Amino acid sequence: MRRADLHPRVATLLSMYEREDRSAAVGLQLQWMRDHLHPLLSNSQVPIFALFGNSDMSHNLPDVVSLTKIQWLTPAAPWARLADGTLLFGYSYVPLSNHRLKDWERVDTAQAGPGADADINGVRSSADGLVPCTVPQSPDETIEADIERALAARPDADAAKVIWATHAPPRGTHADAIAGGAHVGSVAIAEAIERHGPMATVHGHIHEAVLMSGGVFKGSLGARTTVYAVGNSYKAEKASGILIDTERPGEGERLELS
């Protein structure tokens, strides 16, 4: 019996720095990761796999990856293997939104384009702080294209024992409803899950998802995939995590962390 504890929470902790002065925000976030996050996670007795969320600043990624004891799932290295042989795929990008920071935002699918309600203009992190940017609109720079490239690079990507951890949830599920009821997840991720059938997927991004679904944190998508929402609400006193037994991927639990 092997268990994977999946806990997409880092972006929540780091989002405060997006609201800081533009010239200081990038360095402040990196300092927090070095001084607080890394020492905290370094005490773990089990391997840790992590990925950036859409409030994290991509300019800091090379420095963060250099921190030992944490294996970061990045665009250049999105795959890892757990101790029992289970493959883990991580993906940070989310569909376009009206948020200001665009480091981890992409057009979802080439067919849909940016969408009328999304903003392609914002800021990105750089050595000079947060600078103005425009999200690319090329068909080759979409969530849809990214995922297919990553999966094509792994001949074993459709094997029975594969877990996906994508920050964005699939569109139209219990995992992507925001306050007000709208579903804002990724069409590309939903279609990829149905097409490739990982045994389980775990998603963050929509903090109120579990609350909006009436407490539902897991459901089925496609022929064999169980979709999990972490749903860490800003209002909750304690964070939650998803605990999955890789021998029984459909029986995962959502646990309150102390």
N, C-alpha and C positions, 0 to 999 in steps of 0.2 A: 504494500500500500504506500503510495507516494502522494504527498500533499503539496500544493502550490498556494502560497498565501499572496494574493494579488491586491494591492492597496494603492490605487492612483490618487495620491493626496498632495504630492509635491507642489503642483501648480497652485493649489489653494493657498499654501503657505507663502508662495513667492509673489502672488499677485499684488501685494501691497506696494512693491517696488515699481510697478508700472505707473503708479500715480505720483512718484517722486519727481523732482526736478529732472528734466531730460538729460542734462549733462552728467548727473550723478547716478541715475537709476540703474544702469547696466553694472557699474562697479559695486553698488550697494547689494544688488542681488547676488553677485558672485561672492562677495564677502560673507553674506549670510550662509551661503552653501558651504563655504570653506570652514567657517567658524562654528556653525551650529548643525547643519544637516549632516555633513560628512562625519563628524565625531559621533553623532547620535547613531547613524547607521553602521558605523564601524564596530559598534559593540555587538552586532548581530552574530549569532553562532551558525547561521545558515546563509547560503548564497543569496545575494540581493541583485535583482534585475530591475532597472528603472528606465523611464523615458520622460522626455520633456512634455509639458502640456502647453496650451496656447497662451498662458501668462508667463511662460519662461522665455528667457532671452537667448536666442540662438547664438549670438556672438560669444556667449560664455561656454558654449558646448565643448570646444577643445580643452579648455581648462578644467571643466567638470569631469570630462572623460578620463583625464589624467589622475583623478582621485582613485586610489586603490580600494579594493574590497567591494566596489559597486560595479556591476557590468551594465553600462548604459546601452540601451537599444537605440541606435541612431539611424538616420537615413543611409549612411555609408555601411553600417553593420546592424541590420535590423533583426538578426536571428541569433538565438542562443539555444542551448540544449540543457534540459534539466537532468538531474542525476539518474532518473529512470529511463532516459532516452527521449522523453517528450520534447518536441520542438516548440519554441516560444518565438512568436513574431511580434515585434513592437512597431507602432506607427504613431507619430505625434500630430500630424496635420489634421485640421478641422475645416469644415466648409466655411466659406466667407461669411462674415458677420458684420455688425456695426461697431464692434470693438475697435479700439484705436491701435493696439499692437497687432502687427500683421506677420510677425516672424513665422508663425506656424499656421497660417491660413492659406488655403488653396481653393481654386475653382473646383467644384465637386466632380462634375462630368463634362466632357467636351460638348455633348449634345445640349445640356441645360445652360451652359455658360455661367456667368457670374450671378444671374438672378436680379430681379428688380429691387429687392429689399436689401441687398448686400452692398457694402462699400468696398471698392477695390483700393481706395486710397487710405493711407494711415501713416504709421511710423514703424520702423524696424530698428533693432539694436545694432550698434556699430562701435568702433573704437572711439567715436566722437559722441557717444551717448545715443539717444533716440533721434533718428533722422527721418525726414519724409520719404515715403516709398509708395509704389503702386504694385499691387499683386499681379504677377504675370498671368496672361490669358491664353497662352499657347496650349494647344491640345496635349502636348507632351509634358506639361507642368500642371496636371490635375491630380486629384486624389485617385481617380480611376486609373490613370496611367502609372502613377507611382506604385500602386498595389500590384498591378499586373506585372510590372517589371520585377518587383521584389519576389513574387511568387514564381515567375518564370526562371529566376536565377537558382531556385531550389527544386531539383527534380523530386524531392521527397515532400514538397509542400502540401500535397493532398493526402499524405499518409494519415492513418487513423488517429495517431497520437500527436495532434498539433493544437496548441492554444494560441489565440491571437489576443494581444492587449493593444487595442487602438484607443487613443484618447477620445476620438469622436465615436458616438454610438451609431448604429444603423438607423436609417430613417423609418418612421412609421411603427416603432416598437415601444414597449414599456420603458425603454432606456433613454428616450430622447424628447420627452414632453417637458416643456418649460411652463412656468407660471402663466396661466392664461389658456393653456391647453394645446398650443401649437407644437407640432413636431418639427424639430430643426436638425435632426441627425443627417448622416451622409447616405445618399442614394447609392453612391459607388460602393461604400462599405457593405450596405445591405445586399446589393447584387453580388458582390464578391463572396460574401459568406454563403449565399445560396448556391453559388457556382462551385466553390471549392470545398465547402463542408468541413471546416475545422471542428474538432469535438467540442470546443468551448471558446467563447470570446468574452472578454471583460472590458468594460468601458467606463470612463469618467466623464468629464466635460460638463454634463448637465447635472448640476449639484442638487436640484430639486426633483430629479427623475423618479426616485423611489417614492417620495412624498406624493408627487402628482399621479402616480399609478396606484395609489391606495395601499402602498406597502409592498407591491410586487417588485422583486428584484431580479427574477429570472424568468425566461420564457424560451420558446423554441423558434428557430428560423431555419428554413430549408429542411432537408431530410434528416440531418443528424446533429445539428448544432444547438447547444444551449447558450443563450445570450445572457450575460450577467451585467447588471448596473450597480455600481458602487453607491452612487447617490449621496455623496457627502455634502449635506446642507451646511451653508454658512452659519445657520442658526443652531446647529447641533453642538452640544457641549463636548461630545466625544466623536472621534472619527470612526468610520466603519471600514471593514475589509472583507474581501471575498475569499473563502477557504474552499479549495477544490481538491478532491481526491481524484488523481488522474486515472484511477481504475474505474471510477464512477463519476464521470464528468457532469452528469445531469443532476447530481445530488449535492451540489455545492451549498455552502451556508454563507449568510451575511452576518458577520460578527461585529459587535461593538468593541473597539479597542480601548484598553486602559492606558 
